[in-house]
Amino acid sequence: MAEGRVRSGIDTLKASPARVYDYLLGGKDNFEADRALVDRLAAVLPDVRRAARANRAFVGRAVAEAAAAGVTQFLDLGAGLPVKENVHEIARRRRPAASVVYVDHDPMVVSHARALLQADEGVTVIEADLRRPGALLSDTELARRIDFDRPVAVLLAACLHFVPDEDDPAGIVAAFTRDLAPGSRLVISHWSGGPDPVADAAARNAYRRAATAPLVDRDPAWIRALFAGFDLLGPGLADVLDWRAVPSGGGAGSSFRLLAGVGRRPG
Ligand SMILES: C[S@@+](CC[C@H](N)C(=O)[O-])C[C@H]1O[C@@H](n2cnc3c(N)ncnc32)[C@H](O)[C@@H]1O
């Protein structure tokens, strides 16, 4: 990708979580600053690329589970740059009329997603900051696409660890899920540190110095508590590598632990 300084609100000299993830997944929508951060991360957390791929595969399995259970509405918060298999493509294998709203605050995500995805009927891309749920939940485009009286799958995959404590991530999840109808899904994956606290600290420092957002690890109990008001589907809160995956020999011992869960609103 051609390098510049700031184009259309995109600062190419700072790493962005969306572009870093794109590079981790082998994509081309990234700049030198993003690649340099990945190199620093991989030096201390050698499994970080595998964890990114496993996270994306988890998103696919979670969306497929929701669609198989009859969910036809998907709200993908912190959606990221388009990938090979996007949420609407996975959902529509089971539910051809599924509505999908992609939300991100990264201008490059929004421009690429609008160009590539929004041509599809029933797919909407909204530029918004998930740290302001009130503003997003009163967005007229969201209201046009998502009927909150019917089940919705709310996805918060690999994005809450970019929300610092002072922005109250648990309160954000509660705001997005408070009024969800029975049968709705809450899909979350979140960095939970790894076996080496020194490596984790180096990863946090690398983000703090070079990226547009901090990287915050949280413990399993904190992540599990986000599912209050939901029944955690089997296998519960698990490593992304293990959440309903074909066993790969990964998971245990991984240097980069992403925990994942899917909750179902009972009733
Ligand atoms: C690592 S990517 C994950 C993409 C996708 N959810 C997945 O799991 O495959 C994190 C995404 O969250 C977005 N994000 C982070 N903080 C956000 C915020 N406050 N508001 C909206 N999007 C945010 C980033 O821009 C990025 O696209």
PDBQT file of the ligand as one rigid body, heavy atoms in Angstrom, charges set to zero:
ROOT
HETATM    1  C1  LIG A 301      -8.464  -6.724  15.658  1.00  0.00    +0.000 C 
HETATM    2  S1  LIG A 301      -9.716  -5.963  14.708  1.00  0.00    +0.000 S 
HETATM    3  C2  LIG A 301     -11.001  -7.197  14.831  1.00  0.00    +0.000 C 
HETATM    4  C3  LIG A 301     -11.870  -7.265  13.601  1.00  0.00    +0.000 C 
HETATM    5  C4  LIG A 301     -13.019  -8.260  13.692  1.00  0.00    +0.000 C 
HETATM    6  N1  LIG A 301     -13.931  -7.895  14.759  1.00  0.00    +0.000 N 
HETATM    7  C5  LIG A 301     -12.510  -9.668  13.929  1.00  0.00    +0.000 C 
HETATM    8  O1  LIG A 301     -12.503 -10.102  15.080  1.00  0.00    +0.000 OA
HETATM    9  O2  LIG A 301     -12.131 -10.352  12.973  1.00  0.00    +0.000 OA
HETATM   10  C6  LIG A 301     -10.320  -4.726  15.850  1.00  0.00    +0.000 C 
HETATM   11  C7  LIG A 301     -11.241  -3.738  15.199  1.00  0.00    +0.000 C 
HETATM   12  O3  LIG A 301     -11.915  -2.993  16.231  1.00  0.00    +0.000 OA
HETATM   13  C8  LIG A 301     -12.001  -1.654  15.792  1.00  0.00    +0.000 C 
HETATM   14  N2  LIG A 301     -12.167  -0.792  16.960  1.00  0.00    +0.000 N 
HETATM   15  C9  LIG A 301     -11.336  -0.661  18.013  1.00  0.00    +0.000 A 
HETATM   16  N3  LIG A 301     -11.806   0.247  18.879  1.00  0.00    +0.000 NA
HETATM   17  C10 LIG A 301     -12.973   0.718  18.340  1.00  0.00    +0.000 A 
HETATM   18  C11 LIG A 301     -13.917   1.693  18.748  1.00  0.00    +0.000 A 
HETATM   19  N4  LIG A 301     -13.747   2.380  19.886  1.00  0.00    +0.000 N 
HETATM   20  N5  LIG A 301     -14.989   1.914  17.965  1.00  0.00    +0.000 NA
HETATM   21  C12 LIG A 301     -15.163   1.229  16.799  1.00  0.00    +0.000 A 
HETATM   22  N6  LIG A 301     -14.291   0.302  16.348  1.00  0.00    +0.000 NA
HETATM   23  C13 LIG A 301     -13.197   0.043  17.116  1.00  0.00    +0.000 A 
HETATM   24  C14 LIG A 301     -10.693  -1.408  15.070  1.00  0.00    +0.000 C 
HETATM   25  O4  LIG A 301     -10.733  -0.272  14.232  1.00  0.00    +0.000 OA
HETATM   26  C15 LIG A 301     -10.517  -2.712  14.328  1.00  0.00    +0.000 C 
HETATM   27  O5  LIG A 301     -11.099  -2.657  13.059  1.00  0.00    +0.000 OA
ENDROOT
TORSDOF 0
